Amino acid sequence: MEKTKRDSFASRWGFIMACIGSAVGMGNIWLFPTRVSMLGGGAFLIPYFIFVVLIGSTGVIGEMAFGRSTRSGPIDAFGYATGTKGKKAVGQAVGTIPALGSLALAIGYSVVMGWILKYMIGTFTGSTLAADSAEGFGGAFGAMASSFGNNIWQIAAVVITFVILMFGIGSGIEKANKIMMPLFFFLFLGLGVYIAFQPGALDGFRYIFRVDFTALADPKTWIYALGQAFFSLSVAGNGTLIYGSYLSDKEDIPKSARNVAFFDTMAAVLASLVIIPAMATAGAQLNEGGPGLMFIYLPNLFKSMPAGNIIAIVFFVAVFFAGLTSLINLYETPIATVQERFKLGRVPACIIVAVIGLGVSLCIQGIVSDWMDIVSIYICPLGAGLAGIMFFWVLGKKFVESEVNKGRIKPVGKWFYPLAKYVFCGVCVLVLVAGALLGGIG
């Protein structure tokens, strides 16, 4: 395939930071610690690490290589895969599923980012910790989330996102991630050290690393660990694929995928090492995930801790960085798609996507939870599965191994192709079916 001239990452480290930024998000912070707490601590971590290795060494590599080989987003990448057999239009039509999935997820995420921005600013002004009880924090969050009172913050969050996106890949996305991702890890590491010295924190650490063999033998633990790993690594046929399309042929994709999986896992574990011991210091068990954890229970906890206002500032600044890097990735796929389909420049494409994304996100504030559930349960695993089929099944072994091995000194082992073709694609189907039956597993 003829490679078109395309904006690209300026360095390997910048690409890795951008991919880590796309993977590190709310799932690492408000869901992973809850899963660890409720599903046996180490009993959950064991299958989670297994699935991270499996998906990181197959699906993540595949999406990066698929994007790089076609130098395009999912629509043209899928079209290229099927176009070799005279069915390009069919492939492009199928490629709209992950492309629209990325936009839909970005729209829902925009609402959440408005909440995060408001709470982050509120930690500096004092409004975030103004309530006197968990009920008070719950009432404040409910009033914000169920109304249009969050408009200004949501608009501000989207504007910040698109200002970065308008600068392009190397000057915008790469530079932003090279600043925000190291700061995220630094801030959360600082929180972890502080929490570790609080009375009662040791009970939280014991809780994380205990191995409940009853939970380990429960299929539900393995299913939820699979869902957590799947969604945490951002395999959906869109974001990782589009970042791969900006990658040089000289880059070692399997090595980059390994780094992304490692740092994403580190972020999730680090969040657990902060949140679970913090809950233990207050004598509370972590049994509530999602927005309730971040916007109700943790602010209530921070208020009761020594230097709680400082802890809240550090926490919400770090969370804002994690959310912003994820939102940048989610919007990049529709932006690249608009550029490719309508031959537009970067800035006009950003403006079009921003108007659509902001307009819809402002209208779904009251139903954002249901919106995100539908996208994550159905569209994300479907997009990942379709990308896996296009790359591993349609394009075939020779093409796949050639593209994956570009930039490597030593070719990937013979295990890679059958593991990716059969096991990873099977995992996508399992995640889709399990999510539909259980109402979500990621």
C-alpha positions as CSV (number, residue, x, y, z in Angstrom):
1,M,0.0,0.0,0.0
2,E,1.3,3.4,-0.9
3,K,2.0,5.4,2.3
4,T,0.6,8.9,2.2
5,K,2.4,11.8,3.9
6,R,1.0,12.1,7.4
7,D,1.6,13.9,10.6
8,S,3.4,11.7,13.0
9,F,4.9,11.4,16.5
10,A,8.3,12.9,16.8
11,S,9.7,10.3,19.2
12,R,9.1,6.7,20.4
13,W,8.7,8.0,23.9
14,G,6.1,10.5,22.8
15,F,4.1,7.7,21.0
16,I,4.3,5.5,24.1
17,M,3.2,8.3,26.4
18,A,0.2,9.1,24.1
19,C,-0.8,5.4,24.1
20,I,-0.5,5.2,27.8
21,G,-2.5,8.4,28.1
22,S,-5.3,6.9,25.9
23,A,-5.4,3.8,28.1
24,V,-5.1,5.4,31.6
25,G,-8.5,6.8,32.4
26,M,-11.5,6.5,34.7
27,G,-11.5,2.7,34.5
28,N,-8.2,2.6,36.2
29,I,-9.3,5.0,38.9
30,W,-12.9,4.5,39.8
31,L,-13.4,0.9,38.7
32,F,-10.2,-1.1,39.1
33,P,-9.7,-0.5,42.9
34,T,-13.4,-1.5,43.4
35,R,-12.9,-4.7,41.5
36,V,-9.7,-5.5,43.5
37,S,-11.6,-4.8,46.7
38,M,-14.7,-6.8,46.0
39,L,-13.2,-9.7,44.1
40,G,-10.6,-11.1,46.4
41,G,-7.6,-8.7,46.2
42,G,-4.8,-10.8,44.8
43,A,-7.4,-13.3,43.5
44,F,-8.5,-10.7,41.1
45,L,-5.0,-9.4,40.3
46,I,-3.8,-12.9,39.2
47,P,-6.3,-13.3,36.2
48,Y,-6.1,-9.6,35.5
49,F,-2.3,-9.7,34.9
50,I,-2.7,-12.8,32.8
51,F,-5.3,-11.1,30.6
52,V,-3.2,-7.9,30.3
53,V,-0.3,-10.0,29.0
54,L,-2.6,-11.8,26.6
55,I,-4.4,-8.7,25.2
56,G,-1.2,-6.6,25.2
57,S,0.7,-9.1,23.2
58,T,-2.0,-9.7,20.6
59,G,-4.8,-7.1,20.3
60,V,-2.7,-4.0,21.2
61,I,0.1,-5.1,18.8
62,G,-2.5,-5.9,16.1
63,E,-4.3,-2.5,16.2
64,M,-1.0,-0.5,16.3
65,A,0.3,-2.5,13.3
66,F,-3.0,-2.3,11.4
67,G,-3.0,1.5,11.7
68,R,0.6,1.8,10.7
69,S,0.3,-0.5,7.7
70,T,-2.6,1.5,6.3
71,R,-1.7,5.0,7.5
72,S,-5.4,5.7,8.2
73,G,-8.3,5.5,10.6
74,P,-10.6,2.5,10.9
75,I,-12.8,3.3,7.9
76,D,-10.0,3.4,5.3
77,A,-8.1,0.7,7.1
78,F,-11.0,-1.7,7.0
79,G,-11.6,-0.6,3.3
80,Y,-8.0,-1.5,2.5
81,A,-8.4,-4.9,4.1
82,T,-11.4,-5.8,2.1
83,G,-10.5,-3.8,-0.9
84,T,-7.8,-6.4,-1.8
85,K,-10.7,-8.7,-2.6
86,G,-12.9,-6.2,-4.4
87,K,-15.1,-5.3,-1.4
88,K,-13.6,-2.0,-0.3
89,A,-17.0,-0.3,0.2
90,V,-18.1,-3.1,2.5
91,G,-15.0,-2.7,4.6
92,Q,-15.4,1.0,4.8
93,A,-19.0,0.6,6.0
94,V,-17.9,-1.8,8.7
95,G,-15.2,0.6,9.7
96,T,-17.7,3.2,10.6
97,I,-18.7,1.1,13.7
98,P,-15.4,1.7,15.6
99,A,-15.1,5.2,14.2
100,L,-18.6,6.2,15.5
101,G,-17.9,4.2,18.7
102,S,-14.9,6.4,19.4
103,L,-17.0,9.6,18.9
104,A,-19.9,8.2,21.0
105,L,-17.5,7.3,23.8
106,A,-15.8,10.8,23.6
107,I,-19.2,12.4,23.8
108,G,-20.0,10.6,27.0
109,Y,-16.5,11.2,28.4
110,S,-16.9,14.9,27.7
111,V,-19.7,15.0,30.3
112,V,-17.5,13.3,32.9
113,M,-14.6,15.6,32.1
114,G,-16.9,18.6,32.9
115,W,-17.5,17.1,36.3
116,I,-13.8,16.5,36.9
117,L,-12.9,20.0,35.9
118,K,-15.5,21.5,38.2
119,Y,-14.3,19.4,41.1
120,M,-10.6,20.1,40.3
121,I,-11.2,23.9,40.3
122,G,-13.4,23.5,43.4
123,T,-10.5,21.9,45.4
124,F,-8.7,25.3,45.0
125,T,-11.7,27.4,45.9
126,G,-13.0,25.1,48.7
127,S,-16.3,24.3,47.1
128,T,-15.5,20.6,46.4
129,L,-15.1,19.8,50.1
130,A,-17.8,22.2,51.3
131,A,-20.4,19.5,52.3
132,D,-20.5,18.1,55.8
133,S,-21.4,14.5,55.1
134,A,-21.5,11.7,52.5
135,E,-25.2,12.6,52.0
136,G,-24.3,16.2,51.4
137,F,-21.6,15.3,48.9
138,G,-24.1,12.9,47.2
139,G,-26.7,15.7,47.0
140,A,-24.2,18.1,45.5
141,F,-23.1,15.6,42.9
142,G,-26.6,14.5,42.1
143,A,-27.7,18.1,41.6
144,M,-24.9,18.7,39.2
145,A,-25.1,15.5,37.2
146,S,-28.8,15.5,36.7
147,S,-29.1,19.1,35.5
148,F,-27.6,21.5,33.0
149,G,-25.6,23.2,35.7
150,N,-22.4,21.7,34.5
151,N,-22.6,23.3,31.0
152,I,-19.8,25.9,31.5
153,W,-17.4,23.2,32.9
154,Q,-18.2,20.8,30.1
155,I,-17.7,23.4,27.5
156,A,-14.3,24.4,29.1
157,A,-13.1,20.8,29.2
158,V,-14.0,20.2,25.5
159,V,-12.3,23.5,24.5
160,I,-9.1,22.6,26.3
161,T,-9.2,19.2,24.6
162,F,-9.6,20.6,21.1
163,V,-7.0,23.4,21.6
164,I,-4.5,20.6,22.1
165,L,-5.8,18.6,19.2
166,M,-5.6,21.5,16.8
167,F,-1.9,21.6,17.2
168,G,-1.7,18.1,15.6
169,I,0.1,15.0,16.6
170,G,3.7,15.9,17.3
171,S,3.1,19.5,18.5
172,G,-0.2,18.8,20.3
173,I,-1.0,15.3,21.3
174,E,2.6,14.2,21.9
175,K,3.7,17.2,23.8
176,A,0.6,17.2,26.0
177,N,1.0,13.5,26.9
178,K,4.7,13.9,27.6
179,I,3.8,16.5,30.2
180,M,0.6,15.1,31.7
181,M,1.4,11.4,31.9
182,P,4.6,11.8,34.0
183,L,2.8,14.3,36.2
184,F,-0.1,11.9,36.7
185,F,2.3,9.1,37.9
186,F,4.3,11.5,40.0
187,L,1.2,12.9,41.7
188,F,-0.4,9.5,42.4
189,L,2.9,8.2,43.7
190,G,3.0,11.1,46.1
191,L,-0.5,10.3,47.2
192,G,0.4,6.7,47.7
193,V,3.3,7.5,49.9
194,Y,1.2,9.9,52.0
195,I,-1.6,7.5,52.4
196,A,0.8,4.7,53.4
197,F,1.8,6.6,56.5
198,Q,-1.8,7.2,57.7
199,P,-3.1,5.1,60.6
200,G,-5.0,2.0,59.4
201,A,-3.5,2.1,55.9
202,L,-1.7,-1.2,56.5
203,D,-5.1,-3.0,56.7
204,G,-5.8,-1.7,53.2
205,F,-2.5,-3.0,51.8
206,R,-3.3,-6.4,53.4
207,Y,-6.7,-6.3,51.7
208,I,-5.2,-5.7,48.3
209,F,-2.6,-8.4,48.3
210,R,-4.6,-11.1,50.1
211,V,-5.5,-14.1,47.9
212,D,-9.1,-15.3,48.4
213,F,-9.0,-18.7,46.8
214,T,-12.8,-18.9,46.9
215,A,-12.9,-15.8,44.6
216,L,-10.1,-17.2,42.5
217,A,-12.2,-20.3,41.8
218,D,-15.2,-18.2,40.9
219,P,-15.7,-17.7,37.1
220,K,-17.1,-14.3,37.8
221,T,-13.7,-13.1,39.0
222,W,-12.1,-14.2,35.8
223,I,-14.8,-12.7,33.6
224,Y,-14.6,-9.3,35.3
225,A,-10.8,-9.4,35.2
226,L,-11.0,-10.1,31.5
227,G,-13.3,-7.1,31.0
228,Q,-11.2,-4.8,33.1
229,A,-8.0,-5.7,31.1
230,F,-9.8,-5.5,27.8
231,F,-11.2,-2.0,28.3
232,S,-8.2,-0.7,30.2
233,L,-5.9,-1.4,27.3
234,S,-8.1,0.6,25.0
235,V,-8.6,-2.1,22.3
236,A,-11.7,-1.0,20.4
237,G,-10.6,-0.8,16.7
238,N,-10.2,3.0,16.9
239,G,-7.9,4.9,19.3
240,T,-4.9,2.5,19.3
241,L,-5.3,2.0,15.6
242,I,-5.3,5.7,14.8
243,Y,-2.2,6.3,17.0
244,G,-0.5,3.5,15.2
245,S,-1.2,5.2,11.9
246,Y,1.1,8.0,13.0
247,L,3.9,5.7,13.8
248,S,7.2,5.3,11.8
249,D,8.1,2.0,10.2
250,K,11.3,2.1,12.2
251,E,9.4,1.7,15.5
252,D,9.2,-1.7,17.3
253,I,5.5,-2.1,17.8
254,P,5.6,-5.2,20.1
255,K,8.0,-3.4,22.4
256,S,5.8,-0.3,22.4
257,A,2.7,-2.4,23.2
258,R,4.6,-4.1,26.1
259,N,5.4,-0.7,27.5
260,V,1.8,0.5,27.2
261,A,0.5,-2.6,28.9
262,F,3.1,-2.2,31.7
263,F,2.4,1.4,32.5
264,D,-1.3,1.1,32.2
265,T,-1.2,-1.7,34.7
266,M,1.0,0.3,37.0
267,A,-1.5,3.2,36.9
268,A,-4.3,0.8,37.9
269,V,-2.4,-0.8,40.7
270,L,-1.1,2.7,41.9
271,A,-4.8,3.9,42.0
272,S,-5.6,0.8,44.2
273,L,-2.6,1.5,46.5
274,V,-4.0,5.0,47.0
275,I,-7.8,4.4,47.2
276,I,-8.1,1.1,49.1
277,P,-5.7,2.1,52.0
278,A,-7.4,5.5,52.1
279,M,-10.7,3.9,52.6
280,A,-9.2,1.6,55.3
281,T,-7.9,4.6,57.2
282,A,-11.6,5.6,57.7
283,G,-12.6,2.1,58.6
284,A,-14.7,1.8,55.4
285,Q,-14.8,-1.0,52.9
286,L,-14.6,-0.1,49.2
287,N,-17.8,-1.5,47.7
288,E,-18.9,1.4,45.5
289,G,-17.2,2.2,42.1
290,G,-18.0,4.6,39.4
291,P,-18.7,8.3,39.8
292,G,-20.0,7.7,43.3
293,L,-16.6,6.8,44.5
294,M,-14.8,9.7,42.9
295,F,-17.3,12.5,43.5
296,I,-19.0,11.4,46.8
297,Y,-17.1,9.0,48.9
298,L,-13.5,10.1,48.3
299,P,-14.2,13.9,48.8
300,N,-16.0,13.0,52.0
301,L,-12.9,10.9,53.0
302,F,-10.4,13.6,52.0
303,K,-12.3,16.2,54.2
304,S,-11.7,14.0,57.3
305,M,-8.0,13.5,56.6
306,P,-5.1,15.6,57.8
307,A,-4.2,18.1,55.0
308,G,-7.3,16.9,53.2
309,N,-7.6,20.0,51.0
310,I,-4.1,19.4,49.7
311,I,-4.8,15.7,49.1
312,A,-8.0,16.6,47.2
313,I,-6.1,19.1,45.0
314,V,-3.4,16.5,44.1
315,F,-6.0,13.8,43.5
316,F,-8.3,15.8,41.2
317,V,-5.4,17.4,39.2
318,A,-4.0,13.9,38.5
319,V,-7.5,12.6,37.6
320,F,-8.0,15.5,35.2
321,F,-4.7,14.7,33.5
322,A,-5.7,11.1,33.1
323,G,-9.2,12.0,31.8
324,L,-7.9,14.6,29.4
325,T,-5.3,12.3,27.7
326,S,-8.1,9.7,27.2
327,L,-10.5,12.2,25.8
328,I,-7.8,13.5,23.4
329,N,-7.4,10.0,22.0
330,L,-11.2,9.3,21.7
331,Y,-11.7,12.5,19.7
332,E,-8.7,11.9,17.5
333,T,-10.3,9.0,15.6
334,P,-13.3,11.0,14.4
335,I,-11.1,14.0,13.6
336,A,-8.8,11.8,11.4
337,T,-11.9,10.3,9.8
338,V,-13.3,13.7,8.9
339,Q,-9.9,14.7,7.4
340,E,-9.7,11.5,5.4
341,R,-13.3,11.4,4.1
342,F,-13.7,15.1,3.3
343,K,-10.1,16.1,2.5
344,L,-10.1,18.8,5.2
345,G,-7.3,20.5,7.1
346,R,-6.7,19.8,10.7
347,V,-8.3,22.8,12.2
348,P,-11.6,22.7,10.2
349,A,-11.9,19.0,11.0
350,C,-11.4,19.7,14.7
351,I,-14.1,22.4,14.6
352,I,-16.6,20.1,13.0
353,V,-16.0,17.3,15.5
354,A,-16.0,19.7,18.4
355,V,-19.4,21.2,17.5
356,I,-20.9,17.7,17.1
357,G,-19.3,16.3,20.2
358,L,-20.1,19.3,22.4
359,G,-23.7,19.7,21.1
360,V,-24.6,16.1,21.7
361,S,-22.8,15.8,25.1
362,L,-24.7,18.9,26.4
363,C,-27.9,17.1,25.6
364,I,-27.2,13.7,27.2
365,Q,-26.0,14.9,30.6
366,G,-29.0,13.3,32.4
367,I,-28.5,9.9,30.6
368,V,-24.7,9.7,30.3
369,S,-24.5,6.6,32.4
370,D,-26.8,4.6,30.1
371,W,-25.1,6.2,27.1
372,M,-21.7,5.0,28.3
373,D,-23.0,1.5,29.2
374,I,-24.4,1.0,25.7
375,V,-21.1,2.1,24.0
376,S,-18.8,0.1,26.3
377,I,-20.9,-3.1,26.4
378,Y,-21.7,-3.4,22.7
379,I,-19.7,-1.0,20.4
380,C,-16.2,-1.2,21.9
381,P,-15.8,-5.0,21.9
382,L,-17.5,-5.2,18.5
383,G,-15.1,-2.7,17.1
384,A,-12.1,-4.6,18.6
385,G,-13.4,-7.9,17.2
386,L,-14.0,-6.4,13.7
387,A,-10.5,-4.9,13.7
388,G,-9.0,-8.3,14.7
389,I,-10.9,-10.0,12.0
390,M,-9.8,-7.5,9.3
391,F,-6.2,-7.6,10.3
392,F,-5.6,-11.2,11.4
393,W,-8.2,-13.1,9.3
394,V,-8.8,-11.0,6.1
395,L,-5.3,-9.7,5.5
396,G,-3.7,-12.9,6.6
397,K,-0.6,-14.3,8.1
398,K,2.0,-13.1,5.7
399,F,0.8,-9.5,5.8
400,V,0.4,-9.5,9.5
401,E,3.9,-10.9,10.3
402,S,5.5,-8.5,7.8
403,E,3.8,-5.5,9.4
404,V,4.4,-6.5,13.0
405,N,8.0,-7.3,12.4
406,K,8.9,-3.9,10.9
407,G,11.3,-2.0,13.1
408,R,12.3,-5.2,15.0
409,I,15.7,-6.8,15.2
410,K,14.2,-10.2,16.1
411,P,10.9,-11.3,14.5
412,V,8.0,-12.2,16.8
413,G,7.7,-15.8,17.7
414,K,5.5,-18.3,15.7
415,W,3.1,-18.3,18.6
416,F,2.0,-14.7,17.9
417,Y,-0.2,-15.2,14.8
418,P,-2.4,-18.2,16.0
419,L,-2.7,-16.6,19.4
420,A,-3.9,-13.3,18.0
421,K,-6.1,-14.9,15.3
422,Y,-7.9,-17.4,17.4
423,V,-7.6,-16.5,21.1
424,F,-7.7,-12.7,20.9
425,C,-10.6,-12.6,18.4
426,G,-12.4,-15.2,20.6
427,V,-11.8,-13.0,23.6
428,C,-13.5,-10.1,21.8
429,V,-16.6,-12.3,21.3
430,L,-16.5,-13.4,24.9
431,V,-16.3,-9.8,26.2
432,L,-19.3,-8.8,24.0
433,V,-21.4,-11.7,25.0
434,A,-20.5,-11.6,28.7
435,G,-21.0,-7.8,28.8
436,A,-24.5,-8.1,27.2
437,L,-25.5,-10.9,29.6
438,L,-24.1,-9.3,32.8
439,G,-24.8,-5.6,31.9
440,G,-21.2,-4.7,31.5
441,I,-17.9,-6.2,32.7
442,G,-15.5,-3.3,32.1
